[in-house]
């Protein structure tokens, strides 16, 4: 799992936030769906891979996400 944020704020904080976001999804998969903990990891890359422009509210909202990488 890879967590993302928009570009608001300090990079260091966004990296931590995006990792926490991915970890939250990881924990839900472990707890709710009984996924084995060695099958899934959580990382955060903050605002480094935006999907949309960070110049609009709508774009910033779309950049706050967690993606599954297989």
Predicted model as a PDB file, atoms N, CA, C, CB and O in Angstrom, pLDDT in the B-factor column:
MODEL        1                                                                  
ATOM      1  N   UNK A   1       0.840  -1.172   0.000  1.00 98.00           N  
ATOM      2  CA  UNK A   1       0.000   0.000   0.000  1.00 98.00           C  
ATOM      3  C   UNK A   1       0.881   1.229   0.000  1.00 98.00           C  
ATOM      4  CB  UNK A   1      -0.954   0.001   1.204  1.00 98.00           C  
ATOM      5  O   UNK A   1       1.896   1.281   0.695  1.00 98.00           O  
ATOM      6  N   UNK A   2       0.486   2.224  -0.788  1.00 98.00           N  
ATOM      7  CA  UNK A   2       1.233   3.475  -0.849  1.00 98.00           C  
ATOM      8  C   UNK A   2       0.284   4.617  -0.525  1.00 98.00           C  
ATOM      9  CB  UNK A   2       1.893   3.677  -2.247  1.00 98.00           C  
ATOM     10  O   UNK A   2      -0.713   4.825  -1.215  1.00 98.00           O  
ATOM     11  N   UNK A   3       0.605   5.355   0.535  1.00 98.00           N  
ATOM     12  CA  UNK A   3      -0.201   6.494   0.924  1.00 98.00           C  
ATOM     13  C   UNK A   3       0.296   7.763   0.253  1.00 98.00           C  
ATOM     14  CB  UNK A   3      -0.192   6.657   2.434  1.00 98.00           C  
ATOM     15  O   UNK A   3       1.490   7.922  -0.001  1.00 98.00           O  
ATOM     16  N   UNK A   4      -0.636   8.664  -0.031  1.00 98.00           N  
ATOM     17  CA  UNK A   4      -0.341   9.930  -0.691  1.00 98.00           C  
ATOM     18  C   UNK A   4      -1.025  11.070   0.060  1.00 98.00           C  
ATOM     19  CB  UNK A   4      -0.794   9.900  -2.173  1.00 98.00           C  
ATOM     20  O   UNK A   4      -1.989  10.855   0.794  1.00 98.00           O  
ATOM     21  N   UNK A   5      -0.513  12.282  -0.135  1.00 98.00           N  
ATOM     22  CA  UNK A   5      -1.134  13.490   0.405  1.00 98.00           C  
ATOM     23  C   UNK A   5      -1.153  14.545  -0.682  1.00 98.00           C  
ATOM     24  CB  UNK A   5      -0.377  14.006   1.667  1.00 98.00           C  
ATOM     25  O   UNK A   5      -0.614  14.340  -1.770  1.00 98.00           O  
ATOM     26  N   UNK A   6      -1.779  15.678  -0.384  1.00 98.00           N  
ATOM     27  CA  UNK A   6      -1.638  16.827  -1.268  1.00 98.00           C  
ATOM     28  C   UNK A   6      -0.333  17.535  -0.897  1.00 98.00           C  
ATOM     29  CB  UNK A   6      -2.876  17.798  -1.155  1.00 98.00           C  
ATOM     30  O   UNK A   6       0.421  17.050  -0.053  1.00 98.00           O  
ATOM     31  N   UNK A   7      -0.071  18.671  -1.522  1.00 97.00           N  
ATOM     32  CA  UNK A   7       1.209  19.338  -1.287  1.00 97.00           C  
ATOM     33  C   UNK A   7       1.160  20.406  -0.194  1.00 97.00           C  
ATOM     34  CB  UNK A   7       1.685  19.961  -2.559  1.00 97.00           C  
ATOM     35  O   UNK A   7       2.120  21.157  -0.024  1.00 97.00           O  
ATOM     36  N   UNK A   8       0.064  20.480   0.538  1.00 96.00           N  
ATOM     37  CA  UNK A   8      -0.040  21.446   1.629  1.00 96.00           C  
ATOM     38  C   UNK A   8       0.876  21.030   2.774  1.00 96.00           C  
ATOM     39  CB  UNK A   8      -1.503  21.568   2.119  1.00 96.00           C  
ATOM     40  O   UNK A   8       0.903  19.858   3.149  1.00 96.00           O  
ATOM     41  N   UNK A   9       1.608  21.957   3.320  1.00 96.00           N  
ATOM     42  CA  UNK A   9       2.438  21.671   4.475  1.00 96.00           C  
ATOM     43  C   UNK A   9       3.850  21.257   4.127  1.00 96.00           C  
ATOM     44  CB  UNK A   9       1.808  20.613   5.285  1.00 96.00           C  
ATOM     45  O   UNK A   9       4.290  21.363   2.982  1.00 96.00           O  
ATOM     46  N   UNK A  10       4.551  20.781   5.149  1.00 97.00           N  
ATOM     47  CA  UNK A  10       5.962  20.421   5.070  1.00 97.00           C  
ATOM     48  C   UNK A  10       6.106  18.983   4.558  1.00 97.00           C  
ATOM     49  CB  UNK A  10       6.644  20.580   6.453  1.00 97.00           C  
ATOM     50  O   UNK A  10       5.337  18.106   4.952  1.00 97.00           O  
ATOM     51  N   UNK A  11       7.079  18.743   3.689  1.00 97.00           N  
ATOM     52  CA  UNK A  11       7.277  17.423   3.100  1.00 97.00           C  
ATOM     53  C   UNK A  11       7.417  16.334   4.164  1.00 97.00           C  
ATOM     54  CB  UNK A  11       8.507  17.432   2.208  1.00 97.00           C  
ATOM     55  O   UNK A  11       6.777  15.288   4.055  1.00 97.00           O  
ATOM     56  N   UNK A  12       8.234  16.559   5.183  1.00 98.00           N  
ATOM     57  CA  UNK A  12       8.451  15.565   6.233  1.00 98.00           C  
ATOM     58  C   UNK A  12       7.125  15.157   6.890  1.00 98.00           C  
ATOM     59  CB  UNK A  12       9.422  16.116   7.295  1.00 98.00           C  
ATOM     60  O   UNK A  12       6.883  13.972   7.120  1.00 98.00           O  
ATOM     61  N   UNK A  13       6.289  16.121   7.183  1.00 98.00           N  
ATOM     62  CA  UNK A  13       4.992  15.828   7.802  1.00 98.00           C  
ATOM     63  C   UNK A  13       4.071  15.090   6.839  1.00 98.00           C  
ATOM     64  CB  UNK A  13       4.322  17.121   8.274  1.00 98.00           C  
ATOM     65  O   UNK A  13       3.325  14.200   7.248  1.00 98.00           O  
ATOM     66  N   UNK A  14       4.120  15.457   5.561  1.00 98.00           N  
ATOM     67  CA  UNK A  14       3.281  14.781   4.567  1.00 98.00           C  
ATOM     68  C   UNK A  14       3.703  13.334   4.365  1.00 98.00           C  
ATOM     69  CB  UNK A  14       3.334  15.524   3.238  1.00 98.00           C  
ATOM     70  O   UNK A  14       2.856  12.462   4.166  1.00 98.00           O  
ATOM     71  N   UNK A  15       5.001  13.072   4.414  1.00 98.00           N  
ATOM     72  CA  UNK A  15       5.476  11.689   4.319  1.00 98.00           C  
ATOM     73  C   UNK A  15       4.934  10.881   5.491  1.00 98.00           C  
ATOM     74  CB  UNK A  15       7.029  11.636   4.293  1.00 98.00           C  
ATOM     75  O   UNK A  15       4.441   9.769   5.303  1.00 98.00           O  
ATOM     76  N   UNK A  16       5.020  11.429   6.691  1.00 98.00           N  
ATOM     77  CA  UNK A  16       4.511  10.726   7.882  1.00 98.00           C  
ATOM     78  C   UNK A  16       2.998  10.528   7.796  1.00 98.00           C  
ATOM     79  CB  UNK A  16       4.866  11.510   9.167  1.00 98.00           C  
ATOM     80  O   UNK A  16       2.496   9.452   8.123  1.00 98.00           O  
ATOM     81  N   UNK A  17       2.274  11.548   7.360  1.00 98.00           N  
ATOM     82  CA  UNK A  17       0.820  11.442   7.228  1.00 98.00           C  
ATOM     83  C   UNK A  17       0.441  10.396   6.190  1.00 98.00           C  
ATOM     84  CB  UNK A  17       0.215  12.797   6.851  1.00 98.00           C  
ATOM     85  O   UNK A  17      -0.470   9.599   6.416  1.00 98.00           O  
ATOM     86  N   UNK A  18       1.121  10.392   5.071  1.00 98.00           N  
ATOM     87  CA  UNK A  18       0.780   9.436   4.022  1.00 98.00           C  
ATOM     88  C   UNK A  18       1.089   8.003   4.465  1.00 98.00           C  
ATOM     89  CB  UNK A  18       1.543   9.768   2.729  1.00 98.00           C  
ATOM     90  O   UNK A  18       0.357   7.075   4.120  1.00 98.00           O  
ATOM     91  N   UNK A  19       2.158   7.823   5.218  1.00 98.00           N  
ATOM     92  CA  UNK A  19       2.460   6.485   5.731  1.00 98.00           C  
ATOM     93  C   UNK A  19       1.404   6.042   6.746  1.00 98.00           C  
ATOM     94  CB  UNK A  19       3.861   6.459   6.374  1.00 98.00           C  
ATOM     95  O   UNK A  19       0.982   4.886   6.742  1.00 98.00           O  
ATOM     96  N   UNK A  20       0.981   6.955   7.608  1.00 98.00           N  
ATOM     97  CA  UNK A  20      -0.073   6.636   8.576  1.00 98.00           C  
ATOM     98  C   UNK A  20      -1.376   6.299   7.868  1.00 98.00           C  
ATOM     99  CB  UNK A  20      -0.288   7.806   9.544  1.00 98.00           C  
ATOM    100  O   UNK A  20      -2.113   5.415   8.304  1.00 98.00           O  
ATOM    101  N   UNK A  21      -1.657   6.988   6.800  1.00 98.00           N  
ATOM    102  CA  UNK A  21      -2.865   6.728   6.008  1.00 98.00           C  
ATOM    103  C   UNK A  21      -2.808   5.309   5.430  1.00 98.00           C  
ATOM    104  CB  UNK A  21      -3.015   7.780   4.864  1.00 98.00           C  
ATOM    105  O   UNK A  21      -3.790   4.571   5.500  1.00 98.00           O  
ATOM    106  N   UNK A  22      -1.671   4.933   4.864  1.00 98.00           N  
ATOM    107  CA  UNK A  22      -1.520   3.585   4.310  1.00 98.00           C  
ATOM    108  C   UNK A  22      -1.555   2.532   5.414  1.00 98.00           C  
ATOM    109  CB  UNK A  22      -0.209   3.475   3.519  1.00 98.00           C  
ATOM    110  O   UNK A  22      -2.130   1.459   5.232  1.00 98.00           O  
ATOM    111  N   UNK A  23      -0.947   2.833   6.544  1.00 98.00           N  
ATOM    112  CA  UNK A  23      -0.943   1.894   7.669  1.00 98.00           C  
ATOM    113  C   UNK A  23      -2.352   1.664   8.196  1.00 98.00           C  
ATOM    114  CB  UNK A  23      -0.041   2.410   8.795  1.00 98.00           C  
ATOM    115  O   UNK A  23      -2.679   0.554   8.614  1.00 98.00           O  
ATOM    116  N   UNK A  24      -3.186   2.688   8.182  1.00 97.00           N  
ATOM    117  CA  UNK A  24      -4.576   2.551   8.615  1.00 97.00           C  
ATOM    118  C   UNK A  24      -5.328   1.566   7.712  1.00 97.00           C  
ATOM    119  CB  UNK A  24      -5.280   3.926   8.611  1.00 97.00           C  
ATOM    120  O   UNK A  24      -6.091   0.730   8.196  1.00 97.00           O  
ATOM    121  N   UNK A  25      -5.109   1.671   6.421  1.00 97.00           N  
ATOM    122  CA  UNK A  25      -5.747   0.739   5.485  1.00 97.00           C  
ATOM    123  C   UNK A  25      -5.185  -0.670   5.697  1.00 97.00           C  
ATOM    124  CB  UNK A  25      -5.529   1.199   4.011  1.00 97.00           C  
ATOM    125  O   UNK A  25      -5.934  -1.647   5.689  1.00 97.00           O  
ATOM    126  N   UNK A  26      -3.882  -0.770   5.882  1.00 97.00           N  
ATOM    127  CA  UNK A  26      -3.255  -2.069   6.146  1.00 97.00           C  
ATOM    128  C   UNK A  26      -3.877  -2.723   7.369  1.00 97.00           C  
ATOM    129  CB  UNK A  26      -1.737  -1.911   6.345  1.00 97.00           C  
ATOM    130  O   UNK A  26      -4.228  -3.902   7.343  1.00 97.00           O  
ATOM    131  N   UNK A  27      -4.012  -1.948   8.439  1.00 96.00           N  
ATOM    132  CA  UNK A  27      -4.573  -2.496   9.671  1.00 96.00           C  
ATOM    133  C   UNK A  27      -6.003  -2.963   9.471  1.00 96.00           C  
ATOM    134  CB  UNK A  27      -4.518  -1.462  10.782  1.00 96.00           C  
ATOM    135  O   UNK A  27      -6.396  -3.993  10.019  1.00 96.00           O  
ATOM    136  N   UNK A  28      -6.780  -2.235   8.706  1.00 96.00           N  
ATOM    137  CA  UNK A  28      -8.157  -2.652   8.420  1.00 96.00           C  
ATOM    138  C   UNK A  28      -8.164  -3.968   7.633  1.00 96.00           C  
ATOM    139  CB  UNK A  28      -8.907  -1.548   7.630  1.00 96.00           C  
ATOM    140  O   UNK A  28      -8.990  -4.841   7.903  1.00 96.00           O  
ATOM    141  N   UNK A  29      -7.270  -4.117   6.679  1.00 95.00           N  
ATOM    142  CA  UNK A  29      -7.192  -5.367   5.927  1.00 95.00           C  
ATOM    143  C   UNK A  29      -6.802  -6.529   6.827  1.00 95.00           C  
ATOM    144  CB  UNK A  29      -6.194  -5.238   4.782  1.00 95.00           C  
ATOM    145  O   UNK A  29      -7.312  -7.638   6.667  1.00 95.00           O  
ATOM    146  N   UNK A  30      -5.910  -6.286   7.763  1.00 96.00           N  
ATOM    147  CA  UNK A  30      -5.511  -7.335   8.695  1.00 96.00           C  
ATOM    148  C   UNK A  30      -6.655  -7.701   9.637  1.00 96.00           C  
ATOM    149  CB  UNK A  30      -4.290  -6.893   9.500  1.00 96.00           C  
ATOM    150  O   UNK A  30      -6.923  -8.880   9.869  1.00 96.00           O  
ATOM    151  N   UNK A  31      -7.325  -6.687  10.177  1.00 95.00           N  
ATOM    152  CA  UNK A  31      -8.366  -6.914  11.182  1.00 95.00           C  
ATOM    153  C   UNK A  31      -9.671  -7.423  10.586  1.00 95.00           C  
ATOM    154  CB  UNK A  31      -8.628  -5.643  11.938  1.00 95.00           C  
ATOM    155  O   UNK A  31     -10.261  -8.378  11.091  1.00 95.00           O  
ATOM    156  N   UNK A  32     -10.112  -6.791   9.527  1.00 95.00           N  
ATOM    157  CA  UNK A  32     -11.437  -7.085   8.980  1.00 95.00           C  
ATOM    158  C   UNK A  32     -11.418  -8.252   7.999  1.00 95.00           C  
ATOM    159  CB  UNK A  32     -11.996  -5.857   8.295  1.00 95.00           C  
ATOM    160  O   UNK A  32     -12.349  -9.055   7.956  1.00 95.00           O  
ATOM    161  N   UNK A  33     -10.358  -8.336   7.221  1.00 93.00           N  
ATOM    162  CA  UNK A  33     -10.329  -9.337   6.153  1.00 93.00           C  
ATOM    163  C   UNK A  33      -9.315 -10.453   6.390  1.00 93.00           C  
ATOM    164  CB  UNK A  33     -10.028  -8.668   4.845  1.00 93.00           C  
ATOM    165  O   UNK A  33      -9.107 -11.295   5.517  1.00 93.00           O  
ATOM    166  N   UNK A  34      -8.692 -10.466   7.548  1.00 91.00           N  
ATOM    167  CA  UNK A  34      -7.767 -11.527   7.960  1.00 91.00           C  
ATOM    168  C   UNK A  34      -6.625 -11.756   6.965  1.00 91.00           C  
ATOM    169  CB  UNK A  34      -8.529 -12.816   8.148  1.00 91.00           C  
ATOM    170  O   UNK A  34      -6.185 -12.889   6.771  1.00 91.00           O  
ATOM    171  N   UNK A  35      -6.150 -10.683   6.340  1.00 91.00           N  
ATOM    172  CA  UNK A  35      -4.985 -10.772   5.480  1.00 91.00           C  
ATOM    173  C   UNK A  35      -3.768 -11.022   6.359  1.00 91.00           C  
ATOM    174  CB  UNK A  35      -4.809  -9.479   4.623  1.00 91.00           C  
ATOM    175  O   UNK A  35      -3.646 -10.434   7.434  1.00 91.00           O  
ATOM    176  N   UNK A  36      -2.878 -11.882   5.914  1.00 93.00           N  
ATOM    177  CA  UNK A  36      -1.665 -12.181   6.671  1.00 93.00           C  
ATOM    178  C   UNK A  36      -0.751 -10.955   6.688  1.00 93.00           C  
ATOM    179  CB  UNK A  36      -0.927 -13.405   6.066  1.00 93.00           C  
ATOM    180  O   UNK A  36      -0.565 -10.306   5.658  1.00 93.00           O  
ATOM    181  N   UNK A  37      -0.188 -10.640   7.837  1.00 94.00           N  
ATOM    182  CA  UNK A  37       0.623  -9.432   7.981  1.00 94.00           C  
ATOM    183  C   UNK A  37       1.888  -9.442   7.127  1.00 94.00           C  
ATOM    184  CB  UNK A  37       0.999  -9.251   9.421  1.00 94.00           C  
ATOM    185  O   UNK A  37       2.418  -8.381   6.798  1.00 94.00           O  
ATOM    186  N   UNK A  38       2.373 -10.612   6.768  1.00 94.00           N  
ATOM    187  CA  UNK A  38       3.576 -10.657   5.926  1.00 94.00           C  
ATOM    188  C   UNK A  38       3.270 -10.489   4.437  1.00 94.00           C  
ATOM    189  CB  UNK A  38       4.303 -11.968   6.143  1.00 94.00           C  
ATOM    190  O   UNK A  38       4.185 -10.491   3.613  1.00 94.00           O  
ATOM    191  N   UNK A  39       2.004 -10.345   4.091  1.00 95.00           N  
ATOM    192  CA  UNK A  39       1.612 -10.184   2.692  1.00 95.00           C  
ATOM    193  C   UNK A  39       1.396  -8.735   2.282  1.00 95.00           C  
ATOM    194  CB  UNK A  39       0.363 -10.959   2.428  1.00 95.00           C  
ATOM    195  O   UNK A  39       1.183  -8.451   1.103  1.00 95.00           O  
ATOM    196  N   UNK A  40       1.447  -7.824   3.229  1.00 96.00           N  
ATOM    197  CA  UNK A  40       1.094  -6.451   2.899  1.00 96.00           C  
ATOM    198  C   UNK A  40       1.952  -5.475   3.704  1.00 96.00           C  
ATOM    199  CB  UNK A  40      -0.402  -6.199   3.164  1.00 96.00           C  
ATOM    200  O   UNK A  40       2.142  -5.654   4.907  1.00 96.00           O  
ATOM    201  N   UNK A  41       2.461  -4.458   3.043  1.00 98.00           N  
ATOM    202  CA  UNK A  41       3.251  -3.421   3.703  1.00 98.00           C  
ATOM    203  C   UNK A  41       2.641  -2.063   3.413  1.00 98.00           C  
ATOM    204  CB  UNK A  41       4.729  -3.465   3.241  1.00 98.00           C  
ATOM    205  O   UNK A  41       1.869  -1.900   2.468  1.00 98.00           O  
ATOM    206  N   UNK A  42       2.993  -1.101   4.230  1.00 98.00           N  
ATOM    207  CA  UNK A  42       2.475   0.262   4.077  1.00 98.00           C  
ATOM    208  C   UNK A  42       3.644   1.237   3.984  1.00 98.00           C  
ATOM    209  CB  UNK A  42       1.535   0.643   5.262  1.00 98.00           C  
ATOM    210  O   UNK A  42       4.544   1.226   4.824  1.00 98.00           O  
ATOM    211  N   UNK A  43       3.619   2.069   2.964  1.00 98.00           N  
ATOM    212  CA  UNK A  43       4.636   3.095   2.759  1.00 98.00           C  
ATOM    213  C   UNK A  43       3.931   4.417   2.480  1.00 98.00           C  
ATOM    214  CB  UNK A  43       5.603   2.714   1.588  1.00 98.00           C  
ATOM    215  O   UNK A  43       2.750   4.443   2.136  1.00 98.00           O  
ATOM    216  N   UNK A  44       4.657   5.493   2.630  1.00 98.00           N  
ATOM    217  CA  UNK A  44       4.095   6.811   2.339  1.00 98.00           C  
ATOM    218  C   UNK A  44       5.051   7.632   1.498  1.00 98.00           C  
ATOM    219  CB  UNK A  44       3.766   7.553   3.632  1.00 98.00           C  
ATOM    220  O   UNK A  44       6.254   7.662   1.760  1.00 98.00           O  
ATOM    221  N   UNK A  45       4.511   8.302   0.482  1.00 98.00           N  
ATOM    222  CA  UNK A  45       5.359   9.152  -0.354  1.00 98.00           C  
ATOM    223  C   UNK A  45       4.869  10.597  -0.403  1.00 98.00           C  
ATOM    224  CB  UNK A  45       5.426   8.591  -1.760  1.00 98.00           C  
ATOM    225  O   UNK A  45       5.327  11.393  -1.223  1.00 98.00           O  
ATOM    226  N   UNK A  46       3.945  10.920   0.476  1.00 98.00           N  
ATOM    227  CA  UNK A  46       3.489  12.308   0.559  1.00 98.00           C  
ATOM    228  C   UNK A  46       2.950  12.827  -0.755  1.00 98.00           C  
ATOM    229  CB  UNK A  46       4.610  13.192   1.018  1.00 98.00           C  
ATOM    230  O   UNK A  46       2.157  12.148  -1.408  1.00 98.00           O  
ATOM    231  N   UNK A  47       3.366  14.023  -1.156  1.00 98.00           N  
ATOM    232  CA  UNK A  47       2.828  14.666  -2.349  1.00 98.00           C  
ATOM    233  C   UNK A  47       3.652  14.404  -3.615  1.00 98.00           C  
ATOM    234  CB  UNK A  47       2.734  16.142  -2.116  1.00 98.00           C  
ATOM    235  O   UNK A  47       3.488  15.116  -4.606  1.00 98.00           O  
ATOM    236  N   UNK A  48       4.526  13.406  -3.603  1.00 98.00           N  
ATOM    237  CA  UNK A  48       5.489  13.233  -4.686  1.00 98.00           C  
ATOM    238  C   UNK A  48       4.917  12.612  -5.962  1.00 98.00           C  
ATOM    239  CB  UNK A  48       6.608  12.394  -4.205  1.00 98.00           C  
ATOM    240  O   UNK A  48       5.597  12.606  -6.988  1.00 98.00           O  
ATOM    241  N   UNK A  49       3.691  12.090  -5.927  1.00 98.00           N  
ATOM    242  CA  UNK A  49       3.075  11.495  -7.118  1.00 98.00           C  
ATOM    243  C   UNK A  49       1.607  11.920  -7.216  1.00 98.00           C  
ATOM    244  CB  UNK A  49       3.190   9.943  -7.078  1.00 98.00           C  
ATOM    245  O   UNK A  49       0.710  11.092  -7.063  1.00 98.00           O  
ATOM    246  N   UNK A  50       1.366  13.196  -7.469  1.00 98.00           N  
ATOM    247  CA  UNK A  50      -0.023  13.668  -7.521  1.00 98.00           C  
ATOM    248  C   UNK A  50      -0.774  13.125  -8.731  1.00 98.00           C  
ATOM    249  CB  UNK A  50      -0.056  15.187  -7.542  1.00 98.00           C  
ATOM    250  O   UNK A  50      -0.188  12.908  -9.792  1.00 98.00           O  
ATOM    251  N   UNK A  51      -2.078  12.910  -8.562  1.00 97.00           N  
ATOM    252  CA  UNK A  51      -2.951  12.525  -9.671  1.00 97.00           C  
ATOM    253  C   UNK A  51      -3.549  13.761 -10.329  1.00 97.00           C  
ATOM    254  CB  UNK A  51      -4.068  11.587  -9.184  1.00 97.00           C  
ATOM    255  O   UNK A  51      -3.804  13.778 -11.533  1.00 97.00           O  
ATOM    256  N   UNK A  52      -3.765  14.776  -9.535  1.00 97.00           N  
ATOM    257  CA  UNK A  52      -4.415  15.998  -9.992  1.00 97.00           C  
ATOM    258  C   UNK A  52      -3.582  17.196  -9.540  1.00 97.00           C  
ATOM    259  CB  UNK A  52      -5.876  16.096  -9.450  1.00 97.00           C  
ATOM    260  O   UNK A  52      -2.627  17.052  -8.777  1.00 97.00           O  
ATOM    261  N   UNK A  53      -3.954  18.350 -10.012  1.00 97.00           N  
ATOM    262  CA  UNK A  53      -3.281  19.581  -9.612  1.00 97.00           C  
ATOM    263  C   UNK A  53      -3.548  19.876  -8.145  1.00 97.00           C  
ATOM    264  CB  UNK A  53      -3.740  20.759 -10.485  1.00 97.00           C  
ATOM    265  O   UNK A  53      -4.658  19.668  -7.655  1.00 97.00           O  
ATOM    266  N   UNK A  54      -2.551  20.350  -7.462  1.00 97.00           N  
ATOM    267  CA  UNK A  54      -2.720  20.767  -6.077  1.00 97.00           C  
ATOM    268  C   UNK A  54      -3.153  22.228  -5.974  1.00 97.00           C  
ATOM    269  CB  UNK A  54      -1.429  20.554  -5.308  1.00 97.00           C  
ATOM    270  O   UNK A  54      -3.181  22.794  -4.882  1.00 97.00           O  
ATOM    271  N   UNK A  55      -3.486  22.831  -7.100  1.00 97.00           N  
ATOM    272  CA  UNK A  55      -3.888  24.236  -7.112  1.00 97.00           C  
ATOM    273  C   UNK A  55      -5.369  24.438  -6.834  1.00 97.00           C  
ATOM    274  CB  UNK A  55      -3.545  24.849  -8.435  1.00 97.00           C  
ATOM    275  O   UNK A  55      -5.808  25.571  -6.638  1.00 97.00           O  
ATOM    276  N   UNK A  56      -6.156  23.347  -6.811  1.00 97.00           N  
ATOM    277  CA  UNK A  56      -7.586  23.454  -6.527  1.00 97.00           C  
ATOM    278  C   UNK A  56      -7.965  22.539  -5.374  1.00 97.00           C  
ATOM    279  CB  UNK A  56      -8.417  23.111  -7.776  1.00 97.00           C  
ATOM    280  O   UNK A  56      -7.270  21.561  -5.101  1.00 97.00           O  
ATOM    281  N   UNK A  57      -9.067  22.852  -4.691  1.00 98.00           N  
ATOM    282  CA  UNK A  57      -9.547  21.990  -3.609  1.00 98.00           C  
ATOM    283  C   UNK A  57      -9.861  20.592  -4.129  1.00 98.00           C  
ATOM    284  CB  UNK A  57     -10.793  22.599  -2.946  1.00 98.00           C  
ATOM    285  O   UNK A  57      -9.518  19.598  -3.490  1.00 98.00           O  
ATOM    286  N   UNK A  58     -10.512  20.516  -5.282  1.00 98.00           N  
ATOM    287  CA  UNK A  58     -10.873  19.210  -5.859  1.00 98.00           C  
ATOM    288  C   UNK A  58      -9.632  18.388  -6.167  1.00 98.00           C  
ATOM    289  CB  UNK A  58     -11.707  19.395  -7.137  1.00 98.00           C  
ATOM    290  O   UNK A  58      -9.605  17.186  -5.906  1.00 98.00           O  
ATOM    291  N   UNK A  59      -8.621  19.014  -6.709  1.00 98.00           N  
ATOM    292  CA  UNK A  59      -7.377  18.304  -7.006  1.00 98.00           C  
ATOM    293  C   UNK A  59      -6.682  17.823  -5.752  1.00 98.00           C  
ATOM    294  CB  UNK A  59      -6.445  19.191  -7.791  1.00 98.00           C  
ATOM    295  O   UNK A  59      -6.203  16.690  -5.704  1.00 98.00           O  
ATOM    296  N   UNK A  60      -6.620  18.663  -4.740  1.00 98.00           N  
ATOM    297  CA  UNK A  60      -5.997  18.269  -3.468  1.00 98.00           C  
ATOM    298  C   UNK A  60      -6.731  17.091  -2.844  1.00 98.00           C  
ATOM    299  CB  UNK A  60      -5.976  19.452  -2.486  1.00 98.00           C  
ATOM    300  O   UNK A  60      -6.097  16.190  -2.294  1.00 98.00           O  
ATOM    301  N   UNK A  61      -8.061  17.085  -2.921  1.00 98.00           N  
ATOM    302  CA  UNK A  61      -8.829  15.967  -2.364  1.00 98.00           C  
ATOM    303  C   UNK A  61      -8.500  14.664  -3.075  1.00 98.00           C  
ATOM    304  CB  UNK A  61     -10.328  16.248  -2.461  1.00 98.00           C  
ATOM    305  O   UNK A  61      -8.380  13.623  -2.429  1.00 98.00           O  
ATOM    306  N   UNK A  62      -8.353  14.705  -4.383  1.00 98.00           N  
ATOM    307  CA  UNK A  62      -8.037  13.490  -5.138  1.00 98.00           C  
ATOM    308  C   UNK A  62      -6.620  13.000  -4.870  1.00 98.00           C  
ATOM    309  CB  UNK A  62      -8.218  13.737  -6.624  1.00 98.00           C  
ATOM    310  O   UNK A  62      -6.329  11.818  -5.052  1.00 98.00           O  
ATOM    311  N   UNK A  63      -5.753  13.882  -4.447  1.00 98.00           N  
ATOM    312  CA  UNK A  63      -4.374  13.487  -4.157  1.00 98.00           C  
ATOM    313  C   UNK A  63      -4.219  12.841  -2.779  1.00 98.00           C  
ATOM    314  CB  UNK A  63      -3.466  14.693  -4.254  1.00 98.00           C  
ATOM    315  O   UNK A  63      -3.184  12.237  -2.495  1.00 98.00           O  
ATOM    316  N   UNK A  64      -5.214  12.959  -1.937  1.00 98.00           N  
ATOM    317  CA  UNK A  64      -5.191  12.326  -0.609  1.00 98.00           C  
ATOM    318  C   UNK A  64      -5.793  10.920  -0.757  1.00 98.00           C  
ATOM    319  CB  UNK A  64      -5.994  13.192   0.467  1.00 98.00           C  
ATOM    320  O   UNK A  64      -7.013  10.749  -0.768  1.00 98.00           O  
ATOM    321  N   UNK A  65      -4.915   9.927  -0.868  1.00 98.00           N  
ATOM    322  CA  UNK A  65      -5.414   8.593  -1.190  1.00 98.00           C  
ATOM    323  C   UNK A  65      -4.404   7.530  -0.761  1.00 98.00           C  
ATOM    324  CB  UNK A  65      -5.711   8.475  -2.699  1.00 98.00           C  
ATOM    325  O   UNK A  65      -3.276   7.833  -0.372  1.00 98.00           O  
ATOM    326  N   UNK A  66      -4.852   6.266  -0.846  1.00 98.00           N  
ATOM    327  CA  UNK A  66      -3.990   5.104  -0.671  1.00 98.00           C  
ATOM    328  C   UNK A  66      -4.178   4.230  -1.912  1.00 98.00           C  
ATOM    329  CB  UNK A  66      -4.329   4.312   0.665  1.00 98.00           C  
ATOM    330  O   UNK A  66      -5.305   3.945  -2.317  1.00 98.00           O  
ATOM    331  N   UNK A  67      -3.068   3.813  -2.506  1.00 98.00           N  
ATOM    332  CA  UNK A  67      -3.117   2.960  -3.681  1.00 98.00           C  
ATOM    333  C   UNK A  67      -2.540   1.587  -3.359  1.00 98.00           C  
ATOM    334  CB  UNK A  67      -2.356   3.603  -4.846  1.00 98.00           C  
ATOM    335  O   UNK A  67      -1.622   1.452  -2.550  1.00 98.00           O  
ATOM    336  N   UNK A  68      -3.096   0.581  -4.006  1.00 97.00           N  
ATOM    337  CA  UNK A  68      -2.601  -0.781  -3.871  1.00 97.00           C  
ATOM    338  C   UNK A  68      -1.648  -1.051  -5.024  1.00 97.00           C  
ATOM    339  CB  UNK A  68      -3.771  -1.817  -3.849  1.00 97.00           C  
ATOM    340  O   UNK A  68      -2.003  -0.887  -6.192  1.00 97.00           O  
ATOM    341  N   UNK A  69      -0.456  -1.460  -4.687  1.00 95.00           N  
ATOM    342  CA  UNK A  69       0.552  -1.804  -5.695  1.00 95.00           C  
ATOM    343  C   UNK A  69       0.790  -3.320  -5.594  1.00 95.00           C  
ATOM    344  CB  UNK A  69       1.907  -0.981  -5.479  1.00 95.00           C  
ATOM    345  O   UNK A  69       1.130  -3.831  -4.526  1.00 95.00           O  
ATOM    346  N   UNK A  70       0.613  -4.012  -6.685  1.00 91.00           N  
ATOM    347  CA  UNK A  70       0.800  -5.473  -6.695  1.00 91.00           C  
ATOM    348  C   UNK A  70       2.143  -5.806  -7.294  1.00 91.00           C  
ATOM    349  CB  UNK A  70      -0.328  -6.181  -7.483  1.00 91.00           C  
ATOM    350  O   UNK A  70       2.500  -6.980  -7.396  1.00 91.00           O  
TER     351      UNK A  70                                                      
ENDMDL                                                                          
END                                                                             
